[in-house]
Amino acid sequence: MDLHHKGPASLPFTEDDLIGPDDRPKQEWEIIMWEWQAFCNTTVKDWLDEASGTGVRAVQCAARPDEGLVYVRTCVPEAPKAHSVTVSPNFRTATFSLFSTLQAFDFPKVNSTHKTTFKCRPETYGDVKLLVIEVTGYRVEKVDRETQEQVAAALSLSPGGKF
């Protein structure tokens, strides 16, 4: 089928009407935490990749309890206080631990039957791109058994599989 054909039997749509995978709506700017592991959706992962200039491998986190925020910047794994980032096999999502960072907020431990969702947003300071996690205003939801098993399977793919 030639979409460039404009003869008498032309199609009832144009090239501009085509919808592709890149046209799907972006996911929300949020991080889902199960136990202490932060799961970054595609929107957040893409931002971290862009911030690192390549695929994200590690992040540094700065806790600001007075502001209710965590600032996350990408770094090399050898950087001081770097948190290793595990990327999913399809390179669409990423995870890292928030355990030590959330200790500054006296954040309550949520058991493995629940997940915590944090809103986040991108910010740029000069040449530095940061992900800003809003610790206040989080929401906690019960996780069903199937979701728990999927998350456990995903964690088993990561190096060490521990928090």
Disulfide bonds with the S-S distance in Angstrom:
none
